[in-house]
Amino acid sequence: ARRWVPWLCAYTGARVNEITQLRAADVVFERVPDGRRICMLNLTPEAGTTKNREARKVSLHLDLIDQGFLHYVESRKGKCLFYAPERGKGGSAANPQYKKVGERLARWVRRDVGIDDLGIDPNHAWRHLFRSCLLAGHVQGEVIDRIDGHAPATVGQSYGSAWPAVMLEAVMTIPPYLSKNTDIRLSSARQP
């Protein structure tokens, strides 16, 4: 979770629990009219909670593929990506295990990474950064809202869909983040 969840939040605008609840089966490919296959995250209420209790798909930034995310997904085939349900200690529907993963990540960021501004939820800050980056990349507000799972402001904006290629183009306006650990970059890995 420490390795992948922050990156996924930064490049998708998804809420931390929408990411921590992901299952390997929620990483899917969709073919677009020009023949490309675009890798997407299927954020679905069947896995846990989503904005407005509605499913949505978000195209995966190619930097995540370069970093080897699909290899990690393959290693978790048939399982949840960031927690093991069999290791749960009872819990409740109101406090599921994937939510605990998000809480532990926030605690880790504050304690070990050193981001200690208590006025900022470190997990949710990625969502704000994502929107800011897309706005800086001149992505239309309606496209950003569709990616984020926000309800349209007008009935007219609810028509149509943000196709995988449109979303990929939008998320690719975010330049790859630089990391102190350059070993995590896999320059040859690309989307099939």
N, C-alpha and C positions, 0 to 999 in steps of 0.2 A: 504494500500500500504506500509506503514512504517513497518507493522508487517511482511508481506510476501515477498515483492519484493526483498529486500537484500538477504534473505535466498535463494530464487529461483535463483537469479543471481549467488550466491556463489556455489550452487550445480548443476547448469546446464550449466554454461558458456555462457548462452544466453545474448544478448544485453538487456539493460534495457527496451527499447521500445518493444522488442519482448515479454517481460514479462508483461509490463503495458497494452498491447493491448489484453491480454488473455481474452477469454470468458470461462464461466464454461464448455461449450461444447468442449473446446479445451483440457480438461483433460480427457484422454481416457485410456482404458485398452486394452492390446493386449495379446492374449494367445500365449505362446511359445511352441515349440515341447515337452518339458517335462511336459506340462500341467499347468504351472504357469501362472497367469495373472499378467502382469507387467504394472504399472501405468506410463503413458507417457504424456508429454506436446506436443501437436500438434501445432507447430509454423508455421503459415500459412499466406500467403499474403492476404487471404480473411479477416483476422482480422486487418491487417495493413501492416507494413513493415517487411521484413525479409532479411537476407543476400542473395545477388544475386537474390532476388525476388523468391526464391524457398522455398517450404514447407519442413520441416523436423520435425522429432519427437525426443524427448530426454527423456530417462528413468528418472524417478523421484527417487532421493535418498530416502532411507527408513527413514532417520532422519526427512525428511519433513512430511512423513506420521505419524511418531511417534509424531511430534509436533501438529498434528491435521489439516494439510492442507486440507485433503479430506473433513473434516467436514465443513471447510470454503467454499470450492467449492460447496458442497451440499446446503449451505445456500444462494448461489448466482445462483442457477439453473435458466437457461434461461437468464442470465444477463452477463454483462462484470464483470470481477473479481475486477478490481481496479479503475473503474470510472463509472459514470452514464451518458450515452449519453444525456439523457433528461435534464441534468443540464448544458449542454454546452451553451456557450453564442455566438453562431454563428461560430466563429473560421473559419478555412479554411482547405482545403485538405493539404496544405503545413505545417500547424501547428495543427494537430489533438489533441483532448483532451488527449489521452493516452500519447502523447509526453509531454504535460504539466505536467502530473503526474510524469514522469521521471525527469523533470526539478525541480519540487518542492522537490522531494526526494533528489536531489543533493544539493539544497539549505539548506534543513533540516540537512543533514549530515555535511555540512560546518558550519552552524550557531549553531545548537543545540547539535550535537554530538561532534563537535570540531575538525573535520578533515578539516584543513584549508590550506593544501598545494595546492595552486592554479595551480600548474603544473600537478596535477593529477585530472582526472575526477573520482569522487568517485564511480559513477555507473559503469564505464568501468573497474575500478581497479578489480572488482570481476571477470571479464572475464580473466584477466591476472593471478589472484590467482588460478582460476579454472584450467587453463592450467598448471600452475606450479605444482599444487597438483597432477594432472594426470600424468605428467612427472615423478614426484617423486614416484608415484605408479607404474612406469614402464609400463604404458599404451602405446600401439603403436601410433605413430604419426598420422597414417591414421585414427584410431578410434577417436582420439581427434579432428582431422579436420572434420570428419563426424558429430560429436556431435556439434561442433562449427559452422558448416555450411560453412566451407572454401572449396573452389574448390580444387579438387585433383591436385597434381603436375604433374601426368602423366595420360595418357589414361588408362593404366592398373589399376591404383588406383581407377578409376571411376567404375570399375566392382564390382559386388557383392553389399552387403549392410551391414550396421552395425545393426544387429538384436537387438531387444529390450533386450535380455538377455546379449548380448555382451556389449551394452551400460550400462546396469545396473551394470554389473561387473566392468566396467570402473569407473562409478561415485561412486561406493561403495568403491573404493580405497581411497576416501577422508574420513578420520575419522570424526565422528560427531564433529562439532564445539562446543566449550564450551561457554556457555552463563552465564553472571552474574545472569540472571533471570532464575533459574532452574524451575520455575513454568510453563514455556512454554513447557516443555517436558512432553509428555504423554507416559509413558513407555509401556502401554498395547496396544496402537493402532498399528496395523500392516496391511499390505496390504492383501486384500482378496485372 
